Amino acid sequence: MKNTIFKIEGLRCDGCASTVKALVEKEPGVKVATASFKDGEARILYDPETVTEDRLAAIIERPGYRVTARL
Ligand SMILES: [Cu+2]
């Protein structure tokens, strides 16, 4: 398992954070996902054999948000 923090630009409320969390959690290989409007980030625990960091970033960006850093 791998844990990555994605810094996200464009989250405007708790609803945006919930959207990101829901989208990411639907992806096979994602074990736990949390997203925070206040912190402007999503923390994702996932199996890197099943889903890549690039794919997770693309999912986060699909509704129009932007991933600015991966920690
Ligand atoms: Cu919002």
N, CA, C, O and the ligand as a Tripos MOL2 file, in Angstrom:
@<TRIPOS>MOLECULE
protein
  285   283    72     0     0
PROTEIN
NO_CHARGES

@<TRIPOS>ATOM
      1 N           0.8440   -1.1970    0.0000 N.3       1 MET1
      2 CA          0.0000    0.0000    0.0000 C.3       1 MET1
      3 C           0.8730    1.2390    0.0000 C.2       1 MET1
      4 O           1.9690    1.2540    0.5610 O.2       1 MET1
      5 N           0.3640    2.2740   -0.6400 N.am      2 LYS2
      6 CA          1.0970    3.5290   -0.7190 C.3       2 LYS2
      7 C           0.1670    4.6540   -0.3030 C.2       2 LYS2
      8 O          -1.0290    4.6160   -0.5910 O.2       2 LYS2
      9 N           0.7130    5.6540    0.3730 N.am      3 ASN3
     10 CA         -0.0790    6.7990    0.7830 C.3       3 ASN3
     11 C           0.4660    8.0380    0.0840 C.2       3 ASN3
     12 O           1.6570    8.3360    0.1780 O.2       3 ASN3
     13 N          -0.4030    8.7580   -0.6140 N.am      4 THR4
     14 CA          0.0230    9.9850   -1.2770 C.3       4 THR4
     15 C          -0.9280   11.1180   -0.9010 C.2       4 THR4
     16 O          -2.1450   10.9360   -0.8450 O.2       4 THR4
     17 N          -0.3530   12.2810   -0.6470 N.am      5 ILE5
     18 CA         -1.1560   13.4810   -0.4170 C.3       5 ILE5
     19 C          -1.1240   14.2910   -1.7070 C.2       5 ILE5
     20 O          -0.0570   14.6570   -2.1990 O.2       5 ILE5
     21 N          -2.3030   14.5630   -2.2450 N.am      6 PHE6
     22 CA         -2.4200   15.3830   -3.4530 C.3       6 PHE6
     23 C          -2.8750   16.7770   -3.0320 C.2       6 PHE6
     24 O          -3.9570   16.9380   -2.4670 O.2       6 PHE6
     25 N          -2.0510   17.7790   -3.3090 N.am      7 LYS7
     26 CA         -2.4400   19.1650   -3.0670 C.3       7 LYS7
     27 C          -3.3260   19.5930   -4.2360 C.2       7 LYS7
     28 O          -2.9660   19.4080   -5.3990 O.2       7 LYS7
     29 N          -4.4850   20.1640   -3.9160 N.am      8 ILE8
     30 CA         -5.4690   20.4620   -4.9600 C.3       8 ILE8
     31 C          -5.8660   21.9370   -4.9670 C.2       8 ILE8
     32 O          -6.1620   22.5240   -3.9260 O.2       8 ILE8
     33 N          -5.8640   22.5170   -6.1620 N.am      9 GLU9
     34 CA         -6.3060   23.8830   -6.3530 C.3       9 GLU9
     35 C          -7.7210   23.8380   -6.9230 C.2       9 GLU9
     36 O          -8.0210   23.0190   -7.7910 O.2       9 GLU9
     37 N          -8.5950   24.7310   -6.4250 N.am     10 GLY10
     38 CA         -9.9350   24.8260   -7.0080 C.3      10 GLY10
     39 C         -11.0460   24.2810   -6.1340 C.2      10 GLY10
     40 O         -12.2180   24.3710   -6.4970 O.2      10 GLY10
     41 N         -10.6920   23.7110   -4.9730 N.am     11 LEU11
     42 CA        -11.7370   23.2710   -4.0460 C.3      11 LEU11
     43 C         -12.3490   24.5260   -3.4200 C.2      11 LEU11
     44 O         -11.6430   25.3240   -2.8030 O.2      11 LEU11
     45 N         -13.6680   24.6980   -3.5830 N.am     12 ARG12
     46 CA        -14.3010   25.9280   -3.0990 C.3      12 ARG12
     47 C         -15.2010   25.7220   -1.8790 C.2      12 ARG12
     48 O         -15.6400   26.6950   -1.2650 O.2      12 ARG12
     49 N         -15.4770   24.4740   -1.5250 N.am     13 CYS13
     50 CA        -16.3190   24.2210   -0.3490 C.3      13 CYS13
     51 C         -16.1810   22.7480    0.0520 C.2      13 CYS13
     52 O         -15.4890   21.9680   -0.6020 O.2      13 CYS13
     53 N         -16.8620   22.3930    1.1470 N.am     14 ASP14
     54 CA        -16.8150   20.9970    1.6000 C.3      14 ASP14
     55 C         -17.4050   20.0570    0.5520 C.2      14 ASP14
     56 O         -17.0140   18.8940    0.4540 O.2      14 ASP14
     57 N         -18.3610   20.5840   -0.2370 N.am     15 GLY15
     58 CA        -18.9730   19.7580   -1.2930 C.3      15 GLY15
     59 C         -17.9490   19.3420   -2.3340 C.2      15 GLY15
     60 O         -17.9740   18.2110   -2.8200 O.2      15 GLY15
     61 N         -17.0420   20.2580   -2.6800 N.am     16 CYS16
     62 CA        -15.9820   19.9320   -3.6420 C.3      16 CYS16
     63 C         -15.1150   18.8030   -3.0780 C.2      16 CYS16
     64 O         -14.7540   17.8670   -3.7920 O.2      16 CYS16
     65 N         -14.7890   18.9060   -1.7920 N.am     17 ALA17
     66 CA        -13.9640   17.8720   -1.1650 C.3      17 ALA17
     67 C         -14.6870   16.5290   -1.1930 C.2      17 ALA17
     68 O         -14.0750   15.4940   -1.4540 O.2      17 ALA17
     69 N         -16.0090   16.5500   -0.9200 N.am     18 SER18
     70 CA        -16.7910   15.3090   -0.9530 C.3      18 SER18
     71 C         -16.8110   14.7100   -2.3490 C.2      18 SER18
     72 O         -16.7590   13.4910   -2.5100 O.2      18 SER18
     73 N         -16.8890   15.5790   -3.3680 N.am     19 THR19
     74 CA        -16.8820   15.1160   -4.7600 C.3      19 THR19
     75 C         -15.5870   14.3730   -5.0600 C.2      19 THR19
     76 O         -15.6030   13.2860   -5.6380 O.2      19 THR19
     77 N         -14.4740   14.9640   -4.6670 N.am     20 VAL20
     78 CA        -13.1640   14.3500   -4.9100 C.3      20 VAL20
     79 C         -13.0730   13.0040   -4.1940 C.2      20 VAL20
     80 O         -12.6460   12.0050   -4.7730 O.2      20 VAL20
     81 N         -13.4800   12.9970   -2.9300 N.am     21 LYS21
     82 CA        -13.4260   11.7620   -2.1440 C.3      21 LYS21
     83 C         -14.2490   10.6490   -2.8130 C.2      21 LYS21
     84 O         -13.7850    9.5170   -2.9510 O.2      21 LYS21
     85 N         -15.4750   10.9910   -3.2230 N.am     22 ALA22
     86 CA        -16.3700    9.9980   -3.8250 C.3      22 ALA22
     87 C         -15.8030    9.4620   -5.1400 C.2      22 ALA22
     88 O         -15.8470    8.2580   -5.3930 O.2      22 ALA22
     89 N         -15.2700   10.3570   -5.9770 N.am     23 LEU23
     90 CA        -14.7180    9.9400   -7.2680 C.3      23 LEU23
     91 C         -13.5400    8.9970   -7.0820 C.2      23 LEU23
     92 O         -13.4360    7.9700   -7.7520 O.2      23 LEU23
     93 N         -12.6620    9.3590   -6.1680 N.am     24 VAL24
     94 CA        -11.4480    8.5760   -5.9500 C.3      24 VAL24
     95 C         -11.7790    7.2140   -5.3280 C.2      24 VAL24
     96 O         -11.1770    6.1970   -5.6710 O.2      24 VAL24
     97 N         -12.7410    7.2190   -4.4160 N.am     25 GLU25
     98 CA        -13.0860    5.9630   -3.7240 C.3      25 GLU25
     99 C         -13.7190    4.9240   -4.6520 C.2      25 GLU25
    100 O         -13.7110    3.7300   -4.3510 O.2      25 GLU25
    101 N         -14.2640    5.3830   -5.7760 N.am     26 LYS26
    102 CA        -14.8640    4.4570   -6.7420 C.3      26 LYS26
    103 C         -13.8070    3.6750   -7.5040 C.2      26 LYS26
    104 O         -14.1020    2.6400   -8.1020 O.2      26 LYS26
    105 N         -12.5750    4.1720   -7.4820 N.am     27 GLU27
    106 CA        -11.5070    3.5800   -8.2840 C.3      27 GLU27
    107 C         -10.9780    2.3010   -7.6380 C.2      27 GLU27
    108 O         -10.6050    2.3130   -6.4650 O.2      27 GLU27
    109 N         -10.9400    1.1920   -8.3930 N.am     28 PRO28
    110 CA        -10.3830   -0.0390   -7.8400 C.3      28 PRO28
    111 C          -8.9280    0.1810   -7.4050 C.2      28 PRO28
    112 O          -8.1510    0.8320   -8.1040 O.2      28 PRO28
    113 N          -8.5810   -0.3640   -6.2610 N.am     29 GLY29
    114 CA         -7.2240   -0.2290   -5.7550 C.3      29 GLY29
    115 C          -7.1120    0.8270   -4.6660 C.2      29 GLY29
    116 O          -6.1330    0.8590   -3.9200 O.2      29 GLY29
    117 N          -8.1280    1.6970   -4.5800 N.am     30 VAL30
    118 CA         -8.1140    2.7290   -3.5320 C.3      30 VAL30
    119 C          -8.7030    2.1400   -2.2600 C.2      30 VAL30
    120 O          -9.8310    1.6490   -2.2460 O.2      30 VAL30
    121 N          -7.9220    2.2010   -1.2000 N.am     31 LYS31
    122 CA         -8.3280    1.6100    0.0720 C.3      31 LYS31
    123 C          -9.0700    2.6450    0.9390 C.2      31 LYS31
    124 O         -10.1840    2.3940    1.3980 O.2      31 LYS31
    125 N          -8.4450    3.7940    1.1520 N.am     32 VAL32
    126 CA         -9.0580    4.8690    1.9350 C.3      32 VAL32
    127 C          -8.7600    6.2030    1.2580 C.2      32 VAL32
    128 O          -7.6480    6.4360    0.7830 O.2      32 VAL32
    129 N          -9.7600    7.0690    1.2200 N.am     33 ALA33
    130 CA         -9.5340    8.4210    0.6930 C.3      33 ALA33
    131 C         -10.2180    9.4330    1.5900 C.2      33 ALA33
    132 O         -11.3620    9.2480    2.0050 O.2      33 ALA33
    133 N          -9.4910   10.5170    1.8860 N.am     34 THR34
    134 CA        -10.1100   11.6330    2.5830 C.3      34 THR34
    135 C          -9.7630   12.8780    1.7810 C.2      34 THR34
    136 O          -8.7120   12.9420    1.1430 O.2      34 THR34
    137 N         -10.6460   13.8600    1.8160 N.am     35 ALA35
    138 CA        -10.3780   15.1130    1.1210 C.3      35 ALA35
    139 C         -10.8190   16.2530    2.0160 C.2      35 ALA35
    140 O         -11.8480   16.1680    2.6870 O.2      35 ALA35
    141 N         -10.0330   17.3220    2.0210 N.am     36 SER36
    142 CA        -10.3150   18.4550    2.8940 C.3      36 SER36
    143 C         -10.2930   19.7650    2.1170 C.2      36 SER36
    144 O          -9.2960   20.1110    1.4820 O.2      36 SER36
    145 N         -11.4130   20.4890    2.1810 N.am     37 PHE37
    146 CA        -11.4800   21.8170    1.5580 C.3      37 PHE37
    147 C         -10.5380   22.7620    2.2950 C.2      37 PHE37
    148 O          -9.8060   23.5310    1.6710 O.2      37 PHE37
    149 N         -10.5610   22.7010    3.6300 N.am     38 LYS38
    150 CA         -9.7610   23.6020    4.4690 C.3      38 LYS38
    151 C          -8.2590   23.4610    4.1750 C.2      38 LYS38
    152 O          -7.5370   24.4530    4.0790 O.2      38 LYS38
    153 N          -7.8140   22.2180    4.0350 N.am     39 ASP39
    154 CA         -6.3860   21.9760    3.7890 C.3      39 ASP39
    155 C          -6.0490   21.9800    2.2950 C.2      39 ASP39
    156 O          -4.8750   22.0230    1.9260 O.2      39 ASP39
    157 N          -7.0600   21.9350    1.4450 N.am     40 GLY40
    158 CA         -6.8280   21.9220    0.0020 C.3      40 GLY40
    159 C          -6.0670   20.6960   -0.4540 C.2      40 GLY40
    160 O          -5.1420   20.7790   -1.2630 O.2      40 GLY40
    161 N          -6.4730   19.5540    0.0810 N.am     41 GLU41
    162 CA         -5.7410   18.3380   -0.2820 C.3      41 GLU41
    163 C          -6.5900   17.0890   -0.1280 C.2      41 GLU41
    164 O          -7.6220   17.0900    0.5420 O.2      41 GLU41
    165 N          -6.1260   16.0260   -0.7670 N.am     42 ALA42
    166 CA         -6.7190   14.6990   -0.6030 C.3      42 ALA42
    167 C          -5.6070   13.7520   -0.1730 C.2      42 ALA42
    168 O          -4.4910   13.8000   -0.6910 O.2      42 ALA42
    169 N          -5.9330   12.8950    0.7780 N.am     43 ARG43
    170 CA         -4.9900   11.8670    1.2260 C.3      43 ARG43
    171 C          -5.5460   10.5390    0.7990 C.2      43 ARG43
    172 O          -6.6680   10.1780    1.1510 O.2      43 ARG43
    173 N          -4.7580    9.8120    0.0380 N.am     44 ILE44
    174 CA         -5.2540    8.5700   -0.5370 C.3      44 ILE44
    175 C          -4.3090    7.4100   -0.2270 C.2      44 ILE44
    176 O          -3.1040    7.4770   -0.4710 O.2      44 ILE44
    177 N          -4.8940    6.3530    0.3150 N.am     45 LEU45
    178 CA         -4.1560    5.1110    0.5480 C.3      45 LEU45
    179 C          -4.5960    4.1280   -0.5230 C.2      45 LEU45
    180 O          -5.7860    3.8460   -0.6600 O.2      45 LEU45
    181 N          -3.6370    3.6040   -1.2860 N.am     46 TYR46
    182 CA         -3.9990    2.7700   -2.4390 C.3      46 TYR46
    183 C          -2.9340    1.7220   -2.7150 C.2      46 TYR46
    184 O          -1.8040    1.7890   -2.2300 O.2      46 TYR46
    185 N          -3.3490    0.7530   -3.5180 N.am     47 ASP47
    186 CA         -2.4350   -0.3000   -3.9450 C.3      47 ASP47
    187 C          -1.8000    0.1390   -5.2700 C.2      47 ASP47
    188 O          -2.4880    0.1790   -6.2900 O.2      47 ASP47
    189 N          -0.5080    0.4670   -5.2750 N.am     48 PRO48
    190 CA          0.1260    0.9790   -6.5020 C.3      48 PRO48
    191 C           0.2190   -0.0560   -7.6260 C.2      48 PRO48
    192 O           0.5190    0.2950   -8.7670 O.2      48 PRO48
    193 N          -0.0350   -1.3270   -7.3070 N.am     49 GLU49
    194 CA         -0.0530   -2.3590   -8.3560 C.3      49 GLU49
    195 C          -1.3520   -2.2740   -9.1610 C.2      49 GLU49
    196 O          -1.4140   -2.7170  -10.3080 O.2      49 GLU49
    197 N          -2.3850   -1.7000   -8.5460 N.am     50 THR50
    198 CA         -3.7090   -1.6450   -9.1750 C.3      50 THR50
    199 C          -4.0010   -0.2830   -9.7950 C.2      50 THR50
    200 O          -4.5790   -0.1910  -10.8780 O.2      50 THR50
    201 N          -3.5960    0.7710   -9.0940 N.am     51 VAL51
    202 CA         -3.8970    2.1110   -9.5950 C.3      51 VAL51
    203 C          -2.6710    3.0040   -9.3970 C.2      51 VAL51
    204 O          -2.0300    2.9790   -8.3460 O.2      51 VAL51
    205 N          -2.3590    3.7890  -10.4250 N.am     52 THR52
    206 CA         -1.1570    4.6320  -10.3580 C.3      52 THR52
    207 C          -1.4850    6.0270   -9.8100 C.2      52 THR52
    208 O          -2.6340    6.4680   -9.7960 O.2      52 THR52
    209 N          -0.4310    6.6910   -9.3650 N.am     53 GLU53
    210 CA         -0.5580    8.0620   -8.8720 C.3      53 GLU53
    211 C          -1.0510    8.9880  -10.0000 C.2      53 GLU53
    212 O          -1.8570    9.8880   -9.7620 O.2      53 GLU53
    213 N          -0.5660    8.7600  -11.2090 N.am     54 ASP54
    214 CA         -0.9990    9.5660  -12.3580 C.3      54 ASP54
    215 C          -2.4940    9.4210  -12.5940 C.2      54 ASP54
    216 O          -3.1880   10.3960  -12.8840 O.2      54 ASP54
    217 N          -2.9790    8.1970  -12.4680 N.am     55 ARG55
    218 CA         -4.4010    7.9530  -12.6970 C.3      55 ARG55
    219 C          -5.2400    8.6580  -11.6210 C.2      55 ARG55
    220 O          -6.2790    9.2470  -11.9170 O.2      55 ARG55
    221 N          -4.7750    8.5870  -10.3810 N.am     56 LEU56
    222 CA         -5.4990    9.2560   -9.2920 C.3      56 LEU56
    223 C          -5.5340   10.7670   -9.5230 C.2      56 LEU56
    224 O          -6.5580   11.4110   -9.2970 O.2      56 LEU56
    225 N          -4.4180   11.3220   -9.9690 N.am     57 ALA57
    226 CA         -4.3780   12.7630  -10.2440 C.3      57 ALA57
    227 C          -5.3600   13.1180  -11.3610 C.2      57 ALA57
    228 O          -6.0350   14.1450  -11.2920 O.2      57 ALA57
    229 N          -5.4380   12.2750  -12.3850 N.am     58 ALA58
    230 CA         -6.3580   12.5240  -13.5040 C.3      58 ALA58
    231 C          -7.8100   12.4880  -13.0310 C.2      58 ALA58
    232 O          -8.6350   13.2780  -13.4910 O.2      58 ALA58
    233 N          -8.1210   11.5730  -12.1120 N.am     59 ILE59
    234 CA         -9.4850   11.4740  -11.5790 C.3      59 ILE59
    235 C          -9.8360   12.7420  -10.8000 C.2      59 ILE59
    236 O         -10.9370   13.2780  -10.9310 O.2      59 ILE59
    237 N          -8.8930   13.2100   -9.9920 N.am     60 ILE60
    238 CA         -9.1270   14.4250   -9.2010 C.3      60 ILE60
    239 C          -9.3550   15.6220  -10.1290 C.2      60 ILE60
    240 O         -10.1490   16.5110   -9.8220 O.2      60 ILE60
    241 N          -8.6550   15.6370  -11.2620 N.am     61 GLU61
    242 CA         -8.7290   16.7900  -12.1590 C.3      61 GLU61
    243 C          -9.9270   16.7430  -13.0970 C.2      61 GLU61
    244 O         -10.2510   17.7410  -13.7400 O.2      61 GLU61
    245 N         -10.5810   15.5970  -13.1800 N.am     62 ARG62
    246 CA        -11.6940   15.4280  -14.1250 C.3      62 ARG62
    247 C         -12.7840   16.5000  -13.9510 C.2      62 ARG62
    248 O         -13.2420   17.0510  -14.9520 O.2      62 ARG62
    249 N         -13.2210   16.8200  -12.7020 N.am     63 PRO63
    250 CA        -14.2780   17.8410  -12.5730 C.3      63 PRO63
    251 C         -13.7680   19.2730  -12.7340 C.2      63 PRO63
    252 O         -14.5580   20.2150  -12.6800 O.2      63 PRO63
    253 N         -12.4570   19.4500  -12.9330 N.am     64 GLY64
    254 CA        -11.9400   20.8030  -13.1520 C.3      64 GLY64
    255 C         -10.9830   21.2990  -12.0780 C.2      64 GLY64
    256 O         -10.5340   22.4440  -12.1330 O.2      64 GLY64
    257 N         -10.6670   20.4630  -11.1120 N.am     65 TYR65
    258 CA         -9.6940   20.8510  -10.0820 C.3      65 TYR65
    259 C          -8.2990   20.6150  -10.6480 C.2      65 TYR65
    260 O          -8.1320   19.9810  -11.6900 O.2      65 TYR65
    261 N          -7.2850   21.1460   -9.9270 N.am     66 ARG66
    262 CA         -5.9250   20.9740  -10.4200 C.3      66 ARG66
    263 C          -5.0240   20.4500   -9.3100 C.2      66 ARG66
    264 O          -4.9870   20.9950   -8.2060 O.2      66 ARG66
    265 N          -4.3050   19.3930   -9.6230 N.am     67 VAL67
    266 CA         -3.3400   18.8480   -8.6640 C.3      67 VAL67
    267 C          -2.0460   19.6370   -8.8170 C.2      67 VAL67
    268 O          -1.4470   19.6600   -9.8920 O.2      67 VAL67
    269 N          -1.6140   20.2910   -7.7210 N.am     68 THR68
    270 CA         -0.4310   21.1460   -7.8020 C.3      68 THR68
    271 C           0.8000   20.4980   -7.1890 C.2      68 THR68
    272 O           1.9230   20.9270   -7.4540 O.2      68 THR68
    273 N           0.6020   19.4780   -6.3790 N.am     69 ALA69
    274 CA          1.7420   18.7960   -5.7780 C.3      69 ALA69
    275 C           1.3120   17.4160   -5.3030 C.2      69 ALA69
    276 O           0.1430   17.1800   -4.9960 O.2      69 ALA69
    277 N           2.2790   16.5150   -5.2490 N.am     70 ARG70
    278 CA          2.0400   15.1690   -4.7040 C.3      70 ARG70
    279 C           3.1020   14.9320   -3.6510 C.2      70 ARG70
    280 O           4.2970   15.0010   -3.9370 O.2      70 ARG70
    281 N           2.6700   14.6530   -2.4410 N.am     71 LEU71
    282 CA          3.6190   14.4850   -1.3410 C.3      71 LEU71
    283 C           3.5830   13.0500   -0.8330 C.2      71 LEU71
    284 O           4.3140   12.7060    0.0970 O.2      71 LEU71
    285 CU        -17.5740   23.2480   -3.7700 Cu       72 CU72
@<TRIPOS>BOND
     1     1     2 1
     2     2     3 1
     3     3     4 2
     4     3     5 am
     5     5     6 1
     6     6     7 1
     7     7     8 2
     8     7     9 am
     9     9    10 1
    10    10    11 1
    11    11    12 2
    12    11    13 am
    13    13    14 1
    14    14    15 1
    15    15    16 2
    16    15    17 am
    17    17    18 1
    18    18    19 1
    19    19    20 2
    20    19    21 am
    21    21    22 1
    22    22    23 1
    23    23    24 2
    24    23    25 am
    25    25    26 1
    26    26    27 1
    27    27    28 2
    28    27    29 am
    29    29    30 1
    30    30    31 1
    31    31    32 2
    32    31    33 am
    33    33    34 1
    34    34    35 1
    35    35    36 2
    36    35    37 am
    37    37    38 1
    38    38    39 1
    39    39    40 2
    40    39    41 am
    41    41    42 1
    42    42    43 1
    43    43    44 2
    44    43    45 am
    45    45    46 1
    46    46    47 1
    47    47    48 2
    48    47    49 am
    49    49    50 1
    50    50    51 1
    51    51    52 2
    52    51    53 am
    53    53    54 1
    54    54    55 1
    55    55    56 2
    56    55    57 am
    57    57    58 1
    58    58    59 1
    59    59    60 2
    60    59    61 am
    61    61    62 1
    62    62    63 1
    63    63    64 2
    64    63    65 am
    65    65    66 1
    66    66    67 1
    67    67    68 2
    68    67    69 am
    69    69    70 1
    70    70    71 1
    71    71    72 2
    72    71    73 am
    73    73    74 1
    74    74    75 1
    75    75    76 2
    76    75    77 am
    77    77    78 1
    78    78    79 1
    79    79    80 2
    80    79    81 am
    81    81    82 1
    82    82    83 1
    83    83    84 2
    84    83    85 am
    85    85    86 1
    86    86    87 1
    87    87    88 2
    88    87    89 am
    89    89    90 1
    90    90    91 1
    91    91    92 2
    92    91    93 am
    93    93    94 1
    94    94    95 1
    95    95    96 2
    96    95    97 am
    97    97    98 1
    98    98    99 1
    99    99   100 2
   100    99   101 am
   101   101   102 1
   102   102   103 1
   103   103   104 2
   104   103   105 am
   105   105   106 1
   106   106   107 1
   107   107   108 2
   108   107   109 am
   109   109   110 1
   110   110   111 1
   111   111   112 2
   112   111   113 am
   113   113   114 1
   114   114   115 1
   115   115   116 2
   116   115   117 am
   117   117   118 1
   118   118   119 1
   119   119   120 2
   120   119   121 am
   121   121   122 1
   122   122   123 1
   123   123   124 2
   124   123   125 am
   125   125   126 1
   126   126   127 1
   127   127   128 2
   128   127   129 am
   129   129   130 1
   130   130   131 1
   131   131   132 2
   132   131   133 am
   133   133   134 1
   134   134   135 1
   135   135   136 2
   136   135   137 am
   137   137   138 1
   138   138   139 1
   139   139   140 2
   140   139   141 am
   141   141   142 1
   142   142   143 1
   143   143   144 2
   144   143   145 am
   145   145   146 1
   146   146   147 1
   147   147   148 2
   148   147   149 am
   149   149   150 1
   150   150   151 1
   151   151   152 2
   152   151   153 am
   153   153   154 1
   154   154   155 1
   155   155   156 2
   156   155   157 am
   157   157   158 1
   158   158   159 1
   159   159   160 2
   160   159   161 am
   161   161   162 1
   162   162   163 1
   163   163   164 2
   164   163   165 am
   165   165   166 1
   166   166   167 1
   167   167   168 2
   168   167   169 am
   169   169   170 1
   170   170   171 1
   171   171   172 2
   172   171   173 am
   173   173   174 1
   174   174   175 1
   175   175   176 2
   176   175   177 am
   177   177   178 1
   178   178   179 1
   179   179   180 2
   180   179   181 am
   181   181   182 1
   182   182   183 1
   183   183   184 2
   184   183   185 am
   185   185   186 1
   186   186   187 1
   187   187   188 2
   188   187   189 am
   189   189   190 1
   190   190   191 1
   191   191   192 2
   192   191   193 am
   193   193   194 1
   194   194   195 1
   195   195   196 2
   196   195   197 am
   197   197   198 1
   198   198   199 1
   199   199   200 2
   200   199   201 am
   201   201   202 1
   202   202   203 1
   203   203   204 2
   204   203   205 am
   205   205   206 1
   206   206   207 1
   207   207   208 2
   208   207   209 am
   209   209   210 1
   210   210   211 1
   211   211   212 2
   212   211   213 am
   213   213   214 1
   214   214   215 1
   215   215   216 2
   216   215   217 am
   217   217   218 1
   218   218   219 1
   219   219   220 2
   220   219   221 am
   221   221   222 1
   222   222   223 1
   223   223   224 2
   224   223   225 am
   225   225   226 1
   226   226   227 1
   227   227   228 2
   228   227   229 am
   229   229   230 1
   230   230   231 1
   231   231   232 2
   232   231   233 am
   233   233   234 1
   234   234   235 1
   235   235   236 2
   236   235   237 am
   237   237   238 1
   238   238   239 1
   239   239   240 2
   240   239   241 am
   241   241   242 1
   242   242   243 1
   243   243   244 2
   244   243   245 am
   245   245   246 1
   246   246   247 1
   247   247   248 2
   248   247   249 am
   249   249   250 1
   250   250   251 1
   251   251   252 2
   252   251   253 am
   253   253   254 1
   254   254   255 1
   255   255   256 2
   256   255   257 am
   257   257   258 1
   258   258   259 1
   259   259   260 2
   260   259   261 am
   261   261   262 1
   262   262   263 1
   263   263   264 2
   264   263   265 am
   265   265   266 1
   266   266   267 1
   267   267   268 2
   268   267   269 am
   269   269   270 1
   270   270   271 1
   271   271   272 2
   272   271   273 am
   273   273   274 1
   274   274   275 1
   275   275   276 2
   276   275   277 am
   277   277   278 1
   278   278   279 1
   279   279   280 2
   280   279   281 am
   281   281   282 1
   282   282   283 1
   283   283   284 2
@<TRIPOS>SUBSTRUCTURE
     1 MET1         2 RESIDUE 1 A MET
     2 LYS2         6 RESIDUE 1 A LYS
     3 ASN3        10 RESIDUE 1 A ASN
     4 THR4        14 RESIDUE 1 A THR
     5 ILE5        18 RESIDUE 1 A ILE
     6 PHE6        22 RESIDUE 1 A PHE
     7 LYS7        26 RESIDUE 1 A LYS
     8 ILE8        30 RESIDUE 1 A ILE
     9 GLU9        34 RESIDUE 1 A GLU
    10 GLY10       38 RESIDUE 1 A GLY
    11 LEU11       42 RESIDUE 1 A LEU
    12 ARG12       46 RESIDUE 1 A ARG
    13 CYS13       50 RESIDUE 1 A CYS
    14 ASP14       54 RESIDUE 1 A ASP
    15 GLY15       58 RESIDUE 1 A GLY
    16 CYS16       62 RESIDUE 1 A CYS
    17 ALA17       66 RESIDUE 1 A ALA
    18 SER18       70 RESIDUE 1 A SER
    19 THR19       74 RESIDUE 1 A THR
    20 VAL20       78 RESIDUE 1 A VAL
    21 LYS21       82 RESIDUE 1 A LYS
    22 ALA22       86 RESIDUE 1 A ALA
    23 LEU23       90 RESIDUE 1 A LEU
    24 VAL24       94 RESIDUE 1 A VAL
    25 GLU25       98 RESIDUE 1 A GLU
    26 LYS26      102 RESIDUE 1 A LYS
    27 GLU27      106 RESIDUE 1 A GLU
    28 PRO28      110 RESIDUE 1 A PRO
    29 GLY29      114 RESIDUE 1 A GLY
    30 VAL30      118 RESIDUE 1 A VAL
    31 LYS31      122 RESIDUE 1 A LYS
    32 VAL32      126 RESIDUE 1 A VAL
    33 ALA33      130 RESIDUE 1 A ALA
    34 THR34      134 RESIDUE 1 A THR
    35 ALA35      138 RESIDUE 1 A ALA
    36 SER36      142 RESIDUE 1 A SER
    37 PHE37      146 RESIDUE 1 A PHE
    38 LYS38      150 RESIDUE 1 A LYS
    39 ASP39      154 RESIDUE 1 A ASP
    40 GLY40      158 RESIDUE 1 A GLY
    41 GLU41      162 RESIDUE 1 A GLU
    42 ALA42      166 RESIDUE 1 A ALA
    43 ARG43      170 RESIDUE 1 A ARG
    44 ILE44      174 RESIDUE 1 A ILE
    45 LEU45      178 RESIDUE 1 A LEU
    46 TYR46      182 RESIDUE 1 A TYR
    47 ASP47      186 RESIDUE 1 A ASP
    48 PRO48      190 RESIDUE 1 A PRO
    49 GLU49      194 RESIDUE 1 A GLU
    50 THR50      198 RESIDUE 1 A THR
    51 VAL51      202 RESIDUE 1 A VAL
    52 THR52      206 RESIDUE 1 A THR
    53 GLU53      210 RESIDUE 1 A GLU
    54 ASP54      214 RESIDUE 1 A ASP
    55 ARG55      218 RESIDUE 1 A ARG
    56 LEU56      222 RESIDUE 1 A LEU
    57 ALA57      226 RESIDUE 1 A ALA
    58 ALA58      230 RESIDUE 1 A ALA
    59 ILE59      234 RESIDUE 1 A ILE
    60 ILE60      238 RESIDUE 1 A ILE
    61 GLU61      242 RESIDUE 1 A GLU
    62 ARG62      246 RESIDUE 1 A ARG
    63 PRO63      250 RESIDUE 1 A PRO
    64 GLY64      254 RESIDUE 1 A GLY
    65 TYR65      258 RESIDUE 1 A TYR
    66 ARG66      262 RESIDUE 1 A ARG
    67 VAL67      266 RESIDUE 1 A VAL
    68 THR68      270 RESIDUE 1 A THR
    69 ALA69      274 RESIDUE 1 A ALA
    70 ARG70      278 RESIDUE 1 A ARG
    71 LEU71      282 RESIDUE 1 A LEU
    72 CU72       285 GROUP 0 **** ****
